[in-house]
Amino acid sequence: MLRSLWEEPRAPGAPARVWRDWVLVAAVVAGALVEGALRPDLPWRPLVVGLAVAIAPTLLWRRTSPLLMAAIAFGACEAVGLVIGGDPQLNALAFLLILLYALVRWGSGRELVIGSAAVLTKLTVSFALGQLTVTDTIGGLVVLTAAGASAAALRYRARARGRELDQVKLLERERIARDLHDTVAHHVSAIAIRAQAGLATAPARPEAAVEALRVIEAEASRTLAEMRGMVRALRGTDPAERAPGPRVHDLAQLAGAPTGGPLVDVELVGDLDDLPPPVGAAIYRLAQESVTNARRHARHATRIEVRVAADARAVRLRVSDDGDAGLGRPASPGYGLVGMMERAGLLGGTCEAGPNPDRGWTVTAILPRVATA
């Protein structure tokens, strides 16, 4: 277990400095200056206040370099403690707990082990030298444990969500692979039938063999183009279908007003007949998922509009509802939306979702007519 902890990598997705970090540093500096001005009993006032002001900027790099920032801050405190003969008695230095929290939340396993060992050693030495009482030592351990446990819980939660999102993306890739397999199987079946027909009629009608070869060439070229335009995703073990998957014109099946649900209005504009099957299937899946989400989350919605417009270069999808804005909607992207974004991205397009200015929610997607990997 210790070996696995030691080899634990840093938590992914550590955010860079944001405006809140600067506000936090400013608050720490202001708190130290105010405390120094209002506490007449503060020993070594200029030194300890200057210490807090000097090490406060370590908060800016606490996520990207957690161990280094903790070492700088605690090392400076220890150096000042040697000068004044005890720990600095400044309440503003409580921000050091944030550095410990960041170390557990974002640091690697070896950084966590080294930092924890250093802090525990400091507490043990201070207790042994009589600088801390039993009560202070136990209280310090409780506070440090609480901060570390909170950081570890959030780190585990973020990791679990990351695994779930990866699983959603993998499932979406599998669905794309199924659509590709079904489309290719359909074209290959047509090729095989044409080849058999050409062989059967060749003795009586030689020109039929030429016609069959032309059809085979066209079908084979179309199939290869679709396969090159799609990502190479792993396919599951589900049995293959010989019929093509859903297409844009199948969106008409979503129209109507189900019992107790909002009215779904579908509008198709532009040339949608010769869309590559992967693009058509993606538009259908994106619209279907968007309508499902609107029916599930759009409170007091009476209408869901689905509009697909195609031109010579791209196909645009827009699904909007008139539900109450923000009510019942997830604060972060749900797994369905993540899957839609993954599908659109794999085809070289984009997919976005968000609230409307007045009311309702809108999902927009743009896919190129020729899918790109």
Disulfide bonds with the S-S distance in Angstrom:
none
